[in-house]
Amino acid sequence: MAEEPVVSPVAGDGCGSAAALPSRPLAADYAAHRQPHPEQPPLPVPAVHAAAHGKLSGISVIVTAYNEEGSLEDVVEAVRRVAPQIAVKHEILIIDDGSRDKTPDIGNRLAEKYPGEVRTIHHPFNLGFGGAQKSGFLHSRYEWCSLVPGDHQFYPEDLAHFLPFTSDADIVVGFRVGRKDSKMRQMNTKAFRFIMRILFGVTLRDINWVKLFRKSLVAGLDLEFRGIGVDAEVVVKAARNGCRFAETRVGYHPRRTGVSTGDKFINVAITILELVYLWWTVGRARRPKP
């Protein structure tokens, strides 16, 4: 059963609900990593899902990494397996955001091992997720691009979920199911969604997760934020430019290596200040075209 796009970025449209994903048996190697959430039908095998909806003409998968020596290589190898199934052409951009561990060396080694397919961009010091996202947009070459975290909390196989929406949307937002967050993370998430709704009328369910972007409509955005507030900045500014949005459910997996910094008080405070500044300078998001 084909999925229908869910266009629901602003208040008044309602969040809507993504159509149920088709229930198909999973490949053994894929199922070994996937435990479907009780409320979610089994996620489709990427190759089957891609074949049903057609491949993208090209995709740049941007892997953001800050001190991710324990997981970066696994993420890149997973993207290499999946990308040919969902796009005719692909590239992998590793954005080393001033890492202090072996991440830069791993990135260089992978670029040498897979020339023409993998490139590594090094930041001389940490620019934050906003800086990494801006670098990814700047250096990507293909029509579609997606930022994938280097911590392996997002499995690249889930990129197949975005394909059914690309004919009707310019930005497809993945929302996580089966999350087992700490109480602090849950509180931060609820507060962030509340602020986005009140200040901008944005009702997307999971702004701070993996998205698929039509590069031509986001590359020209004037992005200013360095922190995770950049996700809100992209959505609000893109909505003002008339971008169309859709949502689709994706999996979410516990961090196995490295240390998360998103819940640190300083980062939360910076994000709140960024949102206030965004409201002051940009104002409420214009209703996108359906």
N, C-alpha and C positions, 0 to 999 in steps of 0.2 A: 504494500500500500504506500503510495507516494505521500511525502510530508508536504503540508501547506505552509508557506512562509508565515511567520508570526511577526507582524510589524507593530511594535508597541513601545516606542521610545519615550513618549511624553504622556503626561497626565491627560485624562480624557479619552485616550485610546484604550486604556486598560491593559494589563499585562498580557492577557490572553494565555493560551496554553498550547504548547507545541503538540502537534499530532503525535500519537503514539508511534514509537519507532517500530519498524517491522521486526517481528520475532523470528530470528533465523538461528540455526545452530552455529556455534562458534568454532573456528579452527582450533585444533588442540593447543598449538603454541600460543595463540592469542588468548584463549580461555584460561590458560595457566596464570595469566597476569590480571584477569578481569573477574571480579565478583560483582555481578549486577546488584544494584540497590533493590530492596524489596518492592519499591514503588516504580521501578523502571524495568521495562522489558529488556531482554538481552540485547546488547549492542551488536549491530551487524558487522560481519567480517568486512574490513575495508575494501578489499578487492570486489566483493559482491555489491557493496553499496555504491562504489565508484562506477562500476559497469552499468548499474541501473540508471544513473543520472548523468553519465558522461564525464570525461576528464576536463579539468581546467586546462587552458592553453599554456599556462606557466605559473609556477608558484615559487616565491622566495620564502623559505622557512628560516626565521631569525631566531637563533638560540641565544638567549641572554644568560650570561654567566658571571657571577661574582663569587669567587672562592668555591667552585663546584668541581674540584678535582675528583671527587668520589663518584660523580654521576655523569659528567659531561660526555664522556666517550660513549656511554650506553645510550644517552639521548640522541646523539648524532647518528649512531649506527641504526637506531630505531627509525629515525627520520629517513635515512637512506633506503630502508626497506619499504617504507610506506609511500614516499613521495612519487615514485614512478607509477604507483597504482592510482593516484588521484590527479596527476597532472602530466601533460605531454612533455613539458620541460620543467626542470627544477634546479634550485641551488640552495645551499645551506650556508647561512652567514652566522658565524660565531662572534658574538659581541662580548669580548673580554673587558669587563668594566673595572679595570684597575685591580684585578685580583692579586692577592699576595701569596697564594699557594702555587700549585703546579698547573693551574688552569691555563695560563699563557702557553706553557710548553706543550700541553695536551692539544690546545687549539692549533698551534703551529704544526705539530706532528700530523694531525688529521688533515690539515690543508695540504701538506706535502704528500700524504698518502693518497688523497683523492683530488688531484689537481683539476681545476675546472668545475668541480662540483662543490667543494667546500672552500670557503674563504674565512679568514679570521681577521677581525678588526680589533685592534688593541687601543683602549683608552689609557693614557698615561697615569691617570688617577681616577678614583671612583666618581662617576657622574650621576649615579642613581639610575633608577629604572627609566625615568624620563629621558635622560641622556642616551641610554642604551636604545630606547625605542626610536628616538630621533635619528641615531646613527643607522639603525636598521632600515628605516624608511629611505634615508639618503642613499644608501649603498645597494639597495635591492634593485633587481633588474626586470622582474617579471610583473605581469598584470595584477596578480594577487600576491599578498604577503600575509604572513602570520607570525606572531611572536610566541615562541614556546619556551617556557622556563627550563633552565639547565639543571634543575633539581629533581627531575623525573616525577613530579607530582601530576603532570599531565602526560598521558601516553600518546605519542604522535598518531597512533592508530585512530584516535578519535577525530582526527582532521576529516575523516570521511563523512562525518555527520554534517559538516558545513556545506557539502556539495549541493544538496537539493535546493538551497536557498539562493545560490549565486545568480540565478537569472532574474530575481526580483529584489535583491538587496545589494547594497554597496558595502555594508559592514554586517557580518554575521557574528553574533555574540554567543559564546558558549556559557551556559549556566550549570554549575556543579550540582550533582546529586550524590547522595550517600556521604555527605561531609560529616566528619567526626572531629569538629573543631573544639578547642578549649573554650571555656566560658568567656574568657577575655576576647578571643577572636569572634565568637558569636555576637558579643555585645558591640564590638567595633563594626562588624558587618551590618548589624541592624541600624546603628547610628549613621553609618555612611549612606545606606539606602534612604533613610529618613531625610537626611540633609539634601541628597540629590533630588528627592521628590519635592521638598519644600522650596529649595532655592531655584531649581531649574525645571521642575515638572517632569523629570526623567524617571520612568518606571521600569527600566530594564532591571532584571533580577540579579545580575552578577556582572557588574561593570568591570570589576578588577580581575577578570579571568581571560582565557585565551580567546582571541577573535580572528576572523578572517577579513582582511581589508582589500578593497579595490584600490590599488595604489594610486591611480590617477586622481582619486577624490580625497586622499588623505596626505599625499606627499607635499602638497602645497600649504598645509596647515601650519600656522605659526605657533609652534609648541614652545612654551616657556618653562614648564614645570620640570623639576629634576626627580621628584619623588613619585610615589604611586598615584598622586593626584593627577598625573598625566592621563590616566585612563578616563577620568571625568572630563578633562580638558579636550581630549580627542572627541568624545561623544558629543559634548555640548557644541564645540565649534563645527563638527561635521554636520550636526543637526541643523545648525544655522545656515549651512551651505546647501541644505536640501537632501542630504544623504538619506538613503532608505536603510532601515534596520530590520534584522530578523534575529530570532533566538532559537537555540537548539540545545538540548541537554547533552552533557558530556560527563565522563567519570572524573573522579578525584582520588588521589592516592597519597598516603602519608609520606612525608619526607623521610628518606632513608639515610641520607648523608648531609653534611653541612649544617648550618644554623640559620633559621629564619630570623629576619630582622624587622619584618613588617609590623609586629605588635609592640615594638619598643616605643616608649612614651614620646620620645623626641620625634620619631617618624609619624606617629599619629597626630601630634601637635602640628607638625609641618603640613600634613595633608589637610587638616582643618583650615589652616591659614591659606593654603592654596585654593581651597574651595571658596572661601570668602572672597579672595582676590578675583577668582574667576567670575563670581556673581557680580562683583563690583565693576569689572571691566567688560564683561560680555553680556551679562543679564540672562533672562530666561531663554531657554532653547526654543527656537522657532519650530513649529510643528512640521516634521518632515513630510515629503510627498509620499502617499501610500504606494 
